């Protein structure tokens, strides 16, 4: 199974750090923010990864290279300009690289120990399977409701947050055309047709969206732009 990592964004909330460093490459522990995901994917059995890039794309492509240092084969889907496609349009553009089978979709700015193997071994029922987490403080309203039968609803008594971890079928994009659109729109359309399942993950998961969050993970308050 292939995986796609969303890495094209500008990282506005991490400025001024991201004025010179693309968000996926900001210093994280003993490496870069995106690297734990790459190692996790390899240990889960994934060997082919597609990464969409736009802002400071050359930095990402040069640093990660062909992926061999991670035991992966990395291909890049390059976008122009920043923000032109959003998440849905970015995945749609990358579909020729992803093939006709279900694929994993991840965001480059999450830190998690979620077992990707469980998604790789999963039989997809419908068009998408989303991993949900308890609502973080910065997103208290949540995104979706998980029903007892495993199907998602757009509204419900207990809303949960999309963890930016999903198993998607390319047919989710069957009615799409090239251009700018958010992925959540496709999710909501498919949810209305009862074609999206989900699960509630209660393990380690964090979204690294600000310099303060990054410094907390790094155990210091000194993460600065590179000279």
QUIKABEL-V665189 format. One record per backbone hydrogen bond with DSSP energy under -1.0 kcal/mol. CO is the residue of the C=O (numbers start at 1). NH is the residue of the N-H. E is the energy in kcal/mol with one decimal. If there is no record, write none. Layout:
BEGIN
CO;NH;E  CO;NH;E
END
This chain:
BEGIN
2;104;-2.3  3;50;-2.9  4;106;-2.5  5;52;-1.6  6;108;-2.2  8;55;-1.4  11;14;-1.8  12;15;-1.7  14;17;-1.2  16;19;-1.8  17;20;-1.1  17;21;-1.0  22;25;-2.3  23;26;-1.7  24;34;-2.3  26;33;-1.7  28;31;-2.9  31;28;-2.6  32;35;-1.4  34;38;-1.5  35;39;-2.4  36;40;-2.4  37;41;-2.7  38;42;-2.1  39;43;-2.4  40;44;-1.3  41;46;-2.3  42;45;-1.5  47;73;-2.6  48;3;-1.9  49;75;-2.6  50;5;-2.5  51;77;-2.3  53;79;-2.7  54;57;-1.6  56;60;-1.3  57;61;-2.6  58;62;-2.6  59;63;-2.3  60;64;-2.7  61;65;-1.6  64;67;-1.6  66;74;-2.5  67;70;-1.8  67;72;-2.4  68;71;-1.3  73;49;-2.5  75;51;-2.6  77;53;-2.1  81;84;-1.8  85;89;-1.3  85;181;-1.9  86;90;-1.7  87;91;-2.1  88;92;-2.5  89;93;-2.1  90;94;-1.2  92;95;-1.0  94;97;-1.7  94;98;-1.0  95;99;-1.7  103;168;-2.8  104;4;-2.6  105;166;-2.1  106;6;-2.9  107;110;-1.1  109;208;-3.0  111;206;-2.1  114;116;-1.3  115;118;-1.8  116;119;-1.0  116;120;-2.1  117;121;-2.1  127;169;-2.5  128;197;-2.3  129;167;-2.5  130;199;-1.7  131;163;-2.8  132;201;-3.3  133;161;-2.7  136;139;-1.9  139;142;-1.4  144;160;-3.3  145;153;-2.6  147;150;-2.1  150;198;-2.0  151;147;-2.8  153;145;-2.8  160;143;-3.8  160;144;-2.2  161;133;-2.7  164;107;-1.1  165;131;-2.4  166;105;-2.7  167;129;-2.3  168;103;-2.4  169;172;-2.5  170;173;-2.1  171;174;-1.8  173;176;-1.9  181;88;-1.1  181;89;-1.6  183;187;-1.9  184;188;-2.4  185;189;-1.9  186;190;-2.5  187;191;-2.7  188;192;-1.9  190;195;-2.4  191;194;-1.9  195;127;-2.9  195;128;-1.3  196;152;-2.3  197;130;-2.4  199;132;-3.1  204;113;-1.5  206;111;-3.0  207;209;-1.0  210;214;-2.2  211;215;-3.0  212;216;-2.1  213;217;-2.0  214;218;-2.2  215;220;-2.4
END
